[in-house]
């Protein structure tokens, strides 16, 4: 392939397929006119989402059914035990079985009704778990009303046993399936085949973002850009061919069996392009996805409110005060206080190891900048020699860090014990005290040095709008391996889009990173 990919699919005929408009149709896309490596990309693309999706959903139906049956059966066993004789003499046994059957059927219906097995949410984490939780809670909410209305007195066991046991098992089951699915996707399987449509720059951005996300649900098998535009052949991780003009996207979908069309930006400047493309995709089974141009804005801040056919997109402005932040502080105090108690033996062991490993204090104190530019003394277990600060000047030229950060993978100032502490982030444990007293939060942006803040560009100061964190998006996305720009982007994203649910997810991912350290030095 040459160094540039150009839109060069031949012009093909049209015929009417809809009374609403003339829609372009072509004979199958002429892949023979493509370079050999481009044809190979399409030929080796994974199977359609329709095929793997049906198989995967079938597995979920089986495991969901098994869990619901076992959860309701646990209630029966808890009520009657294993003695058949006891069941015979208890008059409500038939009622229990009837109620258990009703619970099970309604639960499974709600899981299906909430589309918890849709290809669009499979393997996506929070969205999938949220659907399972909502379906389960609504199931027992409806049952609670029905039992109250009809005075069913035997239903308490189902709320005490079936709901927590069943919901916990369902979430664990989805987590296990998600891990399996993501593992398969890393190998190039179980991905939806997608064509990205739009102007060259917009297409390049969307493809690069999909490439960055290891758990992305799409594999880009083709591009469609306006005739005359071009893309550098090396902009993506692998070669992705231009397979059609904008006017022939639907025909390309039919020809290669694509599962999705991702529209990037406003292709060709036409306000009717998405509407027309939606008409042309009818009957193909492909989904139409619009890549929003709102960079670094999380979904919960976006609301659609159509007015007389005009799809208005409302974006909530970030809030840095209020009840949500008060609740975050309550969680910080509770969890950091618990951590300080539970980790006391670990603190003692680490302190002894540091003292025996090198001379100097156990704790290292450093001035960092917190919320609204206020400085505080951040605590860490000492991982370097005592003269680390004075030795820094001689090492400046060996800086391997990015932007304003100083980092060295083999920093000579780090002690042997310090290397172990840094690898598993044990040197950060004393910061639970900073969290407890209010200098920091459990989750937040990385706490910067004063010298770093002095070099901030104007927009980077937004990192200081909330408290810095013991962990954060920077830590679970590569830490020191991140570029300065990427670190700033992640921190600013968190500042404007954080939520308690997101904090819990980051804390969970932090435990995983500690077990398999990446970028820790």
Rosetta blueprint (number, residue, H / E / L):
1 X L
2 X L
3 X L
4 X E
5 X E
6 X E
7 X L
8 X L
9 X L
10 X L
11 X L
12 X L
13 X L
14 X E
15 X L
16 X L
17 X L
18 X E
19 X L
20 X L
21 X E
22 X L
23 X L
24 X E
25 X L
26 X L
27 X L
28 X L
29 X L
30 X L
31 X H
32 X H
33 X H
34 X L
35 X L
36 X H
37 X H
38 X H
39 X H
40 X H
41 X H
42 X H
43 X H
44 X L
45 X L
46 X L
47 X L
48 X L
49 X H
50 X H
51 X H
52 X H
53 X H
54 X H
55 X H
56 X H
57 X H
58 X H
59 X H
60 X H
61 X H
62 X H
63 X H
64 X H
65 X H
66 X H
67 X H
68 X H
69 X H
70 X H
71 X H
72 X H
73 X H
74 X H
75 X H
76 X H
77 X H
78 X H
79 X H
80 X H
81 X L
82 X L
83 X L
84 X H
85 X H
86 X H
87 X H
88 X H
89 X H
90 X L
91 X L
92 X L
93 X H
94 X H
95 X H
96 X H
97 X H
98 X H
99 X H
100 X H
101 X H
102 X H
103 X H
104 X H
105 X H
106 X H
107 X H
108 X H
109 X H
110 X H
111 X H
112 X H
113 X H
114 X L
115 X L
116 X L
117 X L
118 X L
119 X L
120 X L
121 X L
122 X L
123 X L
124 X L
125 X L
126 X H
127 X H
128 X H
129 X H
130 X H
131 X H
132 X H
133 X H
134 X H
135 X H
136 X H
137 X H
138 X H
139 X H
140 X H
141 X H
142 X H
143 X H
144 X H
145 X H
146 X H
147 X H
148 X H
149 X H
150 X L
151 X L
152 X L
153 X L
154 X L
155 X L
156 X H
157 X H
158 X H
159 X H
160 X H
161 X H
162 X H
163 X H
164 X H
165 X H
166 X H
167 X H
168 X H
169 X H
170 X H
171 X H
172 X H
173 X H
174 X H
175 X H
176 X H
177 X H
178 X H
179 X H
180 X H
181 X H
182 X H
183 X H
184 X H
185 X H
186 X H
187 X L
188 X L
189 X L
190 X L
191 X L
192 X E
193 X E
194 X E
195 X E
196 X E
197 X E
198 X E
199 X L
200 X H
201 X H
202 X H
203 X H
204 X H
205 X H
206 X H
207 X H
208 X H
209 X H
210 X H
211 X H
212 X H
213 X L
214 X L
215 X L
216 X L
217 X L
218 X E
219 X E
220 X E
221 X E
222 X E
223 X E
224 X E
225 X L
226 X L
227 X L
228 X L
229 X L
230 X E
231 X E
232 X E
233 X L
234 X L
235 X L
236 X L
237 X L
238 X L
239 X L
240 X L
241 X L
242 X E
243 X E
244 X E
245 X L
246 X H
247 X H
248 X H
249 X H
250 X H
251 X H
252 X H
253 X H
254 X H
255 X H
256 X H
257 X L
258 X L
259 X L
260 X E
261 X E
262 X E
263 X E
264 X E
265 X L
266 X L
267 X H
268 X H
269 X H
270 X L
271 X L
272 X L
273 X H
274 X H
275 X H
276 X H
277 X H
278 X H
279 X H
280 X H
281 X L
282 X L
283 X L
284 X L
285 X L
286 X L
287 X E
288 X E
289 X E
290 X E
291 X E
292 X L
293 X L
294 X L
295 X L
296 X L
297 X L
298 X L
299 X H
300 X H
301 X H
302 X E
303 X E
304 X E
305 X E
306 X E
307 X E
308 X L
309 X L
310 X E
311 X E
312 X E
313 X E
314 X E
315 X E
316 X L
317 X L
318 X L
319 X L
320 X L
321 X L
322 X L
323 X H
324 X H
325 X H
326 X H
327 X H
328 X H
329 X H
330 X H
331 X H
332 X H
333 X H
334 X H
335 X H
336 X H
337 X H
338 X H
339 X H
340 X H
341 X H
342 X H
343 X L
344 X H
345 X H
346 X H
347 X H
348 X H
349 X H
350 X H
351 X H
352 X H
353 X H
354 X H
355 X H
356 X H
357 X H
358 X L
359 X L
360 X L
361 X L
362 X L
363 X E
364 X E
365 X E
366 X E
367 X E
368 X E
369 X E
370 X L
371 X H
372 X H
373 X H
374 X L
375 X E
376 X E
377 X E
378 X E
379 X E
380 X E
381 X E
382 X L
383 X L
384 X E
385 X L
386 X L
387 X L
388 X H
389 X H
390 X H
391 X H
392 X H
393 X H
394 X H
395 X H
396 X H
397 X H
398 X H
399 X L
400 X L
401 X L
402 X L
403 X L
404 X L
405 X L
406 X L
407 X L
408 X L
409 X L
410 X L
411 X L
412 X L
413 X L
414 X E
415 X L
416 X H
417 X H
418 X H
419 X H
420 X H
421 X H
422 X H
423 X H
424 X L
425 X L
426 X H
427 X H
428 X H
429 X L
430 X L
431 X H
432 X H
433 X H
434 X H
435 X H
436 X H
437 X H
438 X L
439 X L
440 X L
441 X E
442 X E
443 X E
444 X L
445 X L
446 X L
447 X L
448 X E
449 X E
450 X H
451 X H
452 X H
453 X H
454 X H
455 X L
456 X L
457 X L
458 X H
459 X H
460 X H
461 X H
462 X H
463 X H
464 X H
465 X H
466 X L
467 X L
468 X L
469 X E
470 X E
471 X E
472 X L
473 X L
474 X L
475 X L
476 X L
477 X L
478 X L
479 X H
480 X H
481 X H
482 X L
483 X L
484 X H
485 X H
486 X H
487 X H
488 X H
489 X H
490 X H
491 X H
492 X H
493 X H
494 X H
495 X H
496 X H
497 X H
498 X L
499 X L
500 X H
501 X H
502 X H
503 X H
504 X H
505 X H
506 X H
507 X H
508 X H
509 X H
510 X H
511 X H
512 X H
513 X H
514 X H
515 X H
516 X L
517 X L
518 X L
519 X L
520 X L
521 X L
